[in-house]
């Protein structure tokens, strides 16, 4: 009697579910309070009824097979099973089943543990590992792009010098042009790597997204081919967004290429724009889309860009990977899988968010939410009409890439400048101290052995406060500049840059009035 009382107390106070069934009929003979609360039933709704009739098991056929297995083996254990509450909600549980005899009758006992918290913790850990992996890949991609940009600077720079020779044979000129074109294609690839790693330099301005779509239409038509129709549905009086125009164009091109590849037999691509206000109840994208793991759309005013195709669509498994670098559904050799990773990098660095909606054989739709700004759209800057003039000033040139440094020195000296050359920051400081005349400008790489170009500028300012600084880098290093106290007047050039980019920026910086400015007041060159 005492043992029965102790068993009943344990049965009713257990923090795991306990379910007793008749081994022959699967009729529930007893159930403890924990399990009735977990499943949302009253005890009287369960006892005396078949487990299958009540729909407790989400997959009835599979559960019946497992029940038969338990009867045959007397013990089974399942790590993750779906049960269904009275309201139809699926609950993941861990379950152990025992078959034993009581007073000559065979009884089935299930011990059921709610593992939702454990699964949530495992999912969070999985997402954290994925985030760390993506960060590591991004750092690798950014580092490769930075080093490659130095090499491209040399290739493109010497191509420009050779192409400028008047007596160049026509065949040689054509070969150099092919090298130049290949270099430009490689430059675009490094920009995609930097966009994925969110390290590319952006020049955000107020933009009219409709005008960007208008401007890109002819390019997109060529990209998607004659068998794909391109349709624009643009909202009139659209609000402005703040973004880098060239990067928004890159997003449109990558989404158009992705849509084209999803329609091998032809179809239609629709580009839509619309003003949108997101309220708290609709702030998060639907749970079935990858946007949940990448971004969150808080309440606010947005300009939405939507690119929709009528292609083959994607299942949920494919959707969960599409923004990963180097993921591709194409056969080997048919694409690098960087397109959508690039889109995600640009979207996130622009302060926007992206969602994708797709089903197999029903096409795909990509939605990008750009925060709306109140500024009027900026005019597209005009390119210099004629080559920039040179000068006779002395310039300190600092870069650890020997070939690129020698090229830059030649470009500057050809325009009349005197160049002090240094391969590292320590040597640069020594030469700046030894130089007896004025030193109006230093051109320096940002990432160098020893210490950065930013720290070099800070040290130089202590004894050369008159020296302005032109930073050159493939990274988006502007945030580091803000940390420097009393920074000199400076500008920033993104590698690889053209000869005219360099010479015009040098001249503009030298001619500008000498004032102590922070980043927001400094010149910023992005060409």
GUFITOR-836140 format. One record per residue (C-alpha): residue in three letters; x, z, y. Coordinates in steps of 0.001 Angstrom, whole numbers, plus 500000, padded with zeros to 6 digits. Example, Ala and Ser with C-alpha at 12.3 -4.5 7.8 and 13.67 -1.06 7.14 Angstrom:
<rs>
ala512300507800495500
ser513670507140498940
</rs>
This chain:
<rs>
unk500000500000500000
unk502795500924502407
unk504591497667501626
unk501455495684502427
unk501097497482505775
unk504758496815506629
unk504373493156505640
unk501237492793507789
unk503014494312510803
unk505957492001510361
unk503613489055509852
unk501649489726513048
unk504590490663515289
unk506978487890514214
unk508336485690517021
unk508310482678514704
unk505218481013513298
unk504152481874509731
unk501653479715507891
unk500313480367504380
unk498604477637502346
unk497144477115498933
unk499673475046496982
unk496994472912495314
unk494661472119498217
unk496847472650501343
unk494072474860502727
unk495302477437505233
unk494870480967503880
unk496565482881506717
unk498351482289510026
unk500097484721512357
unk499281485190516097
unk502503483538517303
unk501593480247515644
unk497946480273516835
unk499160480760520426
unk501791478048520010
unk499265475540518684
unk496392476505520997
unk493887477320518222
unk491843480410517403
unk492605481935514001
unk489061481223512845
unk489547477521513660
unk492439477286511199
unk491938479626508257
unk489938477971505503
unk490643474448506723
unk493033471820505392
unk496270471354507314
unk495657467594507427
unk492042467785508568
unk493001469732511681
unk495669467293512760
unk498372469963513098
unk500869467518511677
unk501425464646514103
unk502437462269511284
unk499970463124508507
unk501324460767505831
unk504899461950506304
unk503766465574506280
unk501836465084503027
unk504940463590501432
unk506998466580502579
unk504330468967501284
unk504555467342497837
unk508337467603498026
unk508045471330498755
unk505717471887495781
unk508161470056493519
unk511366471723494794
unk509988475160495816
unk512096475057499031
unk512650472594501867
unk514114472840505359
unk513580470447508253
unk515617470572511458
unk513187468760513736
unk509516468103513007
unk506706467123515394
unk503585469305515310
unk500540468637517423
unk498651471228519472
unk494900471361519813
unk495282469458523122
unk497261466687521378
unk500673467707522759
unk503625467106520409
unk505890470138519868
unk509290469946518197
unk509798472681515608
unk512281473710512946
unk510512474482509671
unk511415476074506357
unk509003475963503434
unk508920478176500334
unk506718477947497249
unk506231481152495252
unk503629482901493084
unk501489485852494154
unk499226487496491548
unk499469484421489357
unk498633481914492118
unk501135479569493756
unk501413480002497531
unk503120477867500173
unk504695479662503123
unk505976477813506171
unk508220479552508714
unk508042477608511969
unk510347478001514968
unk509711476441518383
unk512948474578519279
unk511895472960522557
unk514233475138524628
unk517104474354522282
unk516384470625522483
unk516194470810526273
unk519563472555526328
unk521032469930523989
unk519619467153526165
unk521080468751529298
unk524449469058527592
unk524231465442526451
unk523443464311530001
unk526330466382531346
unk528732464815528847
unk527391461388529762
unk527865462119533473
unk531455463228532849
unk532093460111530785
unk530675457880533508
unk532750459672536140
unk535913459124534100
unk535098455441533575
unk534344455124537284
unk537681456654538235
unk539462454308535837
unk537593451287537226
unk538339452349540807
unk542032452857540057
unk542328449476538366
unk540545447784541253
unk542810449482543802
unk546003448313542070
unk544563444860541442
unk543652444513545123
unk547321444909546054
unk548203442034543726
unk545350439932545057
unk546516440572548591
unk549854438986547722
unk548263436020545899
unk545712435242548615
unk548177435869551434
unk550769433426550174
unk548044430898549409
unk547072431041553088
unk550683430556554163
unk551177427554551879
unk547839425986552844
unk548869426236556494
unk551831423903556005
unk551080420465557455
unk553502418483555271
unk552118419833552007
unk551497417069549391
unk547812416579548687
unk548136417316544954
unk550006420552545702
unk547394421498548298
unk544602421046545724
unk546455423208543183
unk546980425944545770
unk543300425764546683
unk542398426313543007
unk544669429370542940
unk543020430569546146
unk539523430091544697
unk540489431957541523
unk541859434770543680
unk538596434987545603
unk536670435192542312
unk538975437995541190
unk538377439717544528
unk534633439627543865
unk535226441154540437
unk537176444072541929
unk534338444618544383
unk531962444929541438
unk534287447463539819
unk534465449452543048
unk530689449239543470
unk530214450634539977
unk532670453456540671
unk531090454008544125
unk534491453675545787
unk534000450455547718
unk534058450556551482
unk530608450158553033
unk529683449239556585
unk526058450366556869
unk524000448905559711
unk520284448646560404
unk518963445670558426
unk515768443682558137
unk515447443250554367
unk513203440213554847
unk515953438427556772
unk518428439204553988
unk516079437667551415
unk515541434581553639
unk519287434180554051
unk519927434490550300
unk517171432169549096
unk519259428992548787
unk522044430883547006
unk519600432521544606
unk517933429162543894
unk521294427782542765
unk522059430887540695
unk518853430921538657
unk518641427155538037
unk515917424530538202
unk513889425880535265
unk513221429206536989
unk510850429418539966
unk511806431778542797
unk508876433297544695
unk509101435582547739
unk506298437958548694
unk507581439600551878
unk505635442169553852
unk505306441299557564
unk506604443746560179
unk508809445400557565
unk510674448584558516
unk514470448643558839
unk516911450065556324
unk520492451247556821
unk522802449529554357
unk525795447236554019
unk524505443669554298
unk527026442181551860
unk526268444846549270
unk522500444287549511
unk523199440592548953
unk525280441546545896
unk522335443561544535
unk519999440582544943
unk522447438236543219
unk523032440571540278
unk519306441171539753
unk518640437425539973
unk521341436690537373
unk519957439423535119
unk516466437903535443
unk517761434400534722
unk519501435583531548
unk516244437199530390
unk514438433831530642
unk516417431318528543
unk513386429015528388
unk512601429287532104
unk510098431411533995
unk509524432988537375
unk511406435506539527
unk509432437264542247
unk511099439130545116
unk508800441489547015
unk509288443791549979
unk506960446491551215
unk506875449613553345
unk506061452667551277
unk505468456347551898
unk506140458656548968
unk504297461954548786
unk505251465020546789
unk502914464325543870
unk504410460859543271
unk507982461625544192
unk509472461207540724
unk509531457948538872
unk507663457767535553
unk509416459727532811
unk509783456690530560
unk512078454881533000
unk515855455320533317
unk515480456225536992
unk514843459842535972
unk518414460214534756
unk519945458394537715
unk518077459255540893
unk515151461105542423
unk512858459778545088
unk511936462652547408
unk508912462456549693
unk509519460242552695
unk509286456749554168
unk510865453895552241
unk511289450154552207
unk510827448984548620
unk512555445921547224
unk511120444698543919
unk512595441967541708
unk510323440957538814
unk510861438415536044
unk508685436942533293
unk511405437209530678
unk511763438751527250
unk511567442343528497
unk513290445414527092
unk512444448204524690
unk513030451835525666
unk516348452028523826
unk517740449093525801
unk516392450515529065
unk518236453766528444
unk521588451911528506
unk521182449097531048
unk522967450887533902
unk525969451800531760
unk529192449895532460
unk530026447101530031
unk526657447403528237
unk525268443954527541
unk522674442390525254
unk524620439128525329
unk526882437920522562
unk530624438679522919
unk532274436452525488
unk529042435694527369
unk529237438401530007
unk531046441585530965
unk527990443802531370
unk528910444986534876
unk525955443512536773
unk523445446358536587
unk526162449030536712
unk527233447400539974
unk523643447473541231
unk523361451171540427
unk526652451963542156
unk525622450150545344
unk522127451666545302
unk523437455218544916
unk526165454811547520
unk523557453423549924
unk521419456555549539
unk518680454602547763
unk517064454951544321
unk516214452498541566
unk513583452373538811
unk512962449845536055
unk509689449075534287
unk509684446817531241
unk508114446149527853
unk509109443687525166
unk507799440180525843
unk506290441341529149
unk509179440864531552
unk510937443451533680
unk510587444824537183
unk513350446530539177
unk512274448626542166
unk514757449830544781
unk513698452450547317
unk515740452256550540
unk515158455087553028
unk513512453640556114
unk515293454011559460
unk513963453733563007
unk516801451609564395
unk516255447974565294
unk518020445539562925
unk521582444814563978
unk522683441292564807
unk525007439611562302
unk528524439860563782
unk530068436559564800
unk533372435553563246
unk536390435026565551
unk536292431509566985
unk540071431140567163
unk543156432736565649
unk544120436074567160
unk547134436167569414
unk550269438013568411
unk552471440367570409
unk555890441946570828
unk555062445570569993
unk556846447556567279
unk554768448363564197
unk555607450828561417
unk554470449282558110
unk554098451669555136
unk553093450537551623
unk554516451334548189
unk553596447867546842
unk556810445928547568
unk555418442396547285
unk552418443134549507
unk554562444954552076
unk556961442010552326
unk554055439603552819
unk552513441740555573
unk555875442027557282
unk556228438238557291
unk552707437750558691
unk553356440223561508
unk556853438956562372
unk555563435367562457
unk553292436490565331
unk556162438092567244
unk555837441750566261
unk558849443922565404
unk558295445619562047
unk559783448866560741
unk559277448801556990
unk558899451862554709
unk558041452073551008
unk556861455694551037
unk555584458326553514
unk558858460302553624
unk560857457205554542
unk558204456287557126
unk558547459646558915
unk562337459319558946
unk562213455826560455
unk559651456921563040
unk561973459752564138
unk565036457503564275
unk563294454785566297
unk564175455219569968
unk561573452977571569
unk557752453089571702
unk555805453026568431
unk552248452031569343
unk550948451339565805
unk551417452328562183
unk549856450326559330
unk549702452417556175
unk548272452292552693
unk546075455288551871
unk547015456028548246
unk550789456387547850
unk553227458507545834
unk554204461765547548
unk551274462193549896
unk548452460114551279
unk548402457863554317
unk546001460328555966
unk548518463175555654
unk551266460838556837
unk549245460122559991
unk548753463846560573
unk552500464532560298
unk553347461535562503
unk550962462701565226
unk553034465863565762
unk555941463908567289
unk554356460475567884
unk550939461267569399
unk550803457824571013
unk550851455994567673
unk547554454464566576
unk546894453997562857
unk545517451129560812
unk544624452302557299
unk544505449741554474
unk542850450596551178
unk540385449462548544
unk538866452937548398
unk536163454378550626
unk538431457045552131
unk536629457581555429
unk535398461060554511
unk538991462286554206
unk539764461173557757
unk537231463629559158
unk539299466495557757
unk542279465722559973
unk542529467765563182
unk543044465668566307
unk543251462393564437
unk544795459433566241
unk542813456397567186
unk542550454303564055
unk540848451502562169
unk540322450714558518
unk540893447480556574
unk539550446935553070
unk541994445348550622
unk542429442518549964
unk542084441184553505
unk542913437818555042
unk545689437052557478
unk543186436739560312
unk541582440070559344
unk544956441752559688
unk546100440060562888
unk542804440380564751
unk542410444061563816
unk546007444825564830
unk545500443134568190
unk542164444856568843
unk543614448259568027
unk546715447749570162
unk544637446549573119
unk542072449371572919
unk542414452303575394
unk544256455271573933
unk541776458102573395
unk541445460918570888
unk538527459950568712
unk536975460962565437
unk535883458532562800
unk532556457700564379
unk534302456494567547
unk537050454578565822
unk537161450895565094
unk536194450032561551
unk537215446693560138
unk535298445394557134
unk535510441680556583
</rs>
